[in-house]
Amino acid sequence: MSARSGPVGSTVAVWRGGLDNVVGRHRAEWTVAGDILLGRNTRSFVLAEPGVSKEADQVVLRGLLQLTGDGTAVLRVGDSQVLSDAGSPPPPDNAWVEGSVEADEAALHPHAL
C-alpha cells in the first residue's frame, strides 16, 4: 500500500458544500452513487498508486479496495475514503482497482481545514 498523502489528481464532481466555503483548502468526503461492480465500472489495476482524474464525463478513482464484513467496500484514495456497496460477485479484498462513475454521481462533502 502506498503511504502517499496529499493531492493525487484532479477532476470535476458535485460540490455539496455552501458557496461561502468554496475558496481555500478542504478535506473532502467522497460519496459515489451505485455499487462497485468489477468488470463493469471497476477493474483491477497493476499500479499501486492512488489517483483521481477526469475522462470525458466520468470521474476516475484509483485506490486500494478493502471489504468490510457487512458488504461495504472502502476505496482508499490517498488520504480519502470512498464508501460504496460491493456488488455481486464481490471484488477482491485488498486489491488496487480503478473505477469510474458519471461526474454527476460523484459528490464532495467539504470540511474546511
C-alpha positions in Angstrom: 0.0 0.0 0.0 1.3 3.4 -0.9 1.9 5.8 2.0 1.2 8.8 -0.3 -0.8 11.6 1.2 -1.8 14.9 -0.3 -3.1 15.6 -3.8 -3.4 12.6 -6.1 -5.0 14.3 -9.1 -7.9 16.4 -10.1 -11.4 16.0 -11.5 -14.9 17.6 -11.6 -17.5 16.5 -9.1 -20.7 17.8 -7.4 -19.8 20.2 -4.6 -22.0 19.5 -1.6 -20.8 22.5 0.5 -22.1 26.0 0.7 -20.9 28.6 -1.8 -19.4 30.6 1.0 -16.8 28.0 1.7 -15.5 27.2 -1.8 -12.2 29.1 -1.5 -9.4 27.6 0.4 -8.1 24.1 1.3 -10.5 21.4 2.4 -10.6 17.9 3.5 -13.4 16.3 1.5 -15.5 13.2 2.0 -16.5 11.5 -1.3 -19.8 9.8 -2.0 -20.4 7.8 -5.1 -23.7 6.6 -6.4 -24.0 2.9 -7.2 -22.2 -0.3 -6.4 -18.6 -1.2 -7.1 -19.0 -3.8 -10.0 -15.8 -5.5 -11.0 -15.7 -5.8 -14.8 -18.4 -3.1 -15.3 -17.4 0.2 -13.6 -14.3 -1.1 -11.8 -11.2 -3.0 -12.9 -8.1 -4.4 -11.3 -5.1 -2.1 -11.7 -1.5 -3.0 -11.5 -0.2 0.4 -10.5 -0.3 0.6 -6.7 -0.7 4.3 -6.5 -3.8 6.4 -5.7 -5.2 8.6 -8.4 -8.1 10.9 -9.3 -8.8 12.0 -12.9 -11.4 13.0 -15.4 -12.1 11.1 -18.6 -14.9 12.6 -20.8 -17.9 12.9 -18.4 -16.5 10.4 -15.9 -14.7 10.7 -12.6 -12.0 8.1 -12.4 -10.8 7.0 -8.9 -7.8 4.6 -8.3 -7.1 3.2 -4.9 -6.8 0.3 -2.6 -10.1 -1.5 -2.3 -10.9 -3.1 1.1 -14.1 -5.0 2.0 -15.8 -4.9 5.4 -17.9 -7.8 6.9 -21.2 -6.1 6.1 -20.8 -5.9 2.3 -19.4 -2.4 2.2 -16.4 -1.6 0.0 -13.9 1.1 1.1 -11.8 2.6 -1.7 -8.8 4.3 -0.2 -7.6 7.1 -2.5 -4.7 8.9 -0.9 -6.0 10.4 2.4 -9.6 9.9 1.4 -12.0 7.0 1.7 -14.9 6.4 -0.7 -17.6 4.2 0.7 -19.8 2.1 -1.6 -21.6 -1.2 -1.6 -19.7 -4.2 -3.1 -21.7 -5.7 -6.0 -22.2 -9.3 -6.6 -19.9 -11.1 -7.0 -17.8 -9.0 -4.6 -14.5 -7.6 -5.9 -11.2 -9.0 -4.3 -10.2 -7.6 -0.9 -7.0 -5.5 -0.6 -6.7 -5.1 -4.3 -5.7 -2.0 -6.3 -8.6 -1.0 -8.6 -9.6 1.8 -10.8 -13.3 2.7 -11.1 -15.3 5.3 -12.9 -18.7 6.9 -12.5 -20.6 9.7 -14.2 -19.4 13.1 -12.9 -22.9 13.9 -11.5 -22.8 10.6 -9.5 -19.7 11.6 -7.5 -20.0 14.3 -4.8 -17.6 16.0 -2.4 -18.7 17.0 1.1 -16.1 19.5 2.2 -14.7 20.2 5.7 -12.5 23.3 6.0 -9.0 22.9 7.3 
